[in-house]
Amino acid sequence: MTRGELIERAVFDAVEDLNAQLPAAQRLSRTRATPLVGPGATLDSLGLINLIAALQRRVEDAFGVRLTLAEGELLAGGTGEVSSLGGLIAVVEGMLDRREHA
């Protein structure tokens, strides 16, 4: 499995962790196009925070790296960067890239 596939898997596994806590109408689909904020999004702010917390655990398990996703780069670009699961995957990938090259 490639590094990109591992990141995507960590994000989608975090979605499953979150979905287990949500009513059916608020559950997220495991696709890159799934909206996190804005039109079509089903998560409230607490749901988004819970997704980020689950993702931090999944990234640490998969890569042995502790990322702080709730601050810095994730929020620096505003909600536009992470408006979908695909955007969230890209942000995590960028953060891991920079950490490897630091």
C-alpha positions, 0 to 999 in steps of 0.5 A: 500500500502506498503512503497516499493510500495509507493516508486515505485509509486513515481518514476513511477509518476515522470516518467510520469511527465517527459514523459509529457515534452519529445518527444515520442522517448525519453519517459521512460517506467514505468518498473524497467528495464528501463535504465536511463544511458548507453546502451538503455537509451534515456535520456540526462543529462538534462532529468536525472536532470529533472527526479530527480527533479520530484522525489524529489517532489513526495517523499516529497508529499508521505512521507513528507520528503525532500531528496536531490537526486542530491548529496550524495548517488545518485551520490556517487556510480556512474551511476551504482547504478542508471542505471535503474529505479529499481536502482533508486527505491533502492537508494530512499528506502535506503535513506529513511531507513537511514533517519528513523534510524538516 
